[in-house]
């Protein structure tokens, strides 16, 4: 069965360009011209991936992203302009999996789509190894759920993948490249900014203080998790 991709952008030429190239590679394509139509199609069609423009009239992409993340971990690839650095960070903070900067080529678009869908297939097919307990952290790879001091952590799929990988290697310094390749894929081995954003989000969700920390930075190298 073909994987279904929802394209959300108010520019019709760009929707056609993306849709034509995805359809030619065997994907099922749905399109929406605004945020409200995107939410309706998301609820009706359960897409496997969403390509979402940030700047749209009415309900903008960040608000659409926020609403979808309240109910779903579907991979979301956001589209941004060159001068929207703040929006990229905001989108990642809200749970976007990746971003593409306009203008972009077909090769880059297809590579990012493949990487996002491959990560989902890997997560679904990896199989569980049971519970991990690291100090006051518990992680269940079967249910893909985590608890901190007995309280459930509300994690996105990517946040769980990163925390679980760190927990599996607790006490070891893991390099930026290793973490990026394992969680995002080999195409992202130099995207250190992704790690900074996601480690920051995990630290906030773990309510870390100087006296109570799990995640430690090894300057210029990577991160480790301690009990």
Buried (B, 14 or more C-beta within 10 A) or exposed (E): EEBBBBBBBBBEEBBEBBBEBBEEEEBBBBBBBBBEBBBEBBEEEEBBBBBBBBBBEEBBBBBBBBBBBEEBBBBBBBBBBEEBEEBBBBBBBBBBBBBBBBEEEBEEBBEBBEBBBEBBEEBEEEEEEEEBEBBBBBBBBEEBBBBBEEEEBEBBBBBBBBBBBBBBBBEEEBBBBBBBBBBBBEBBBEBBEBBBBBBBBBBEBBEBEEEEEBBBBEEEEBBBBEE
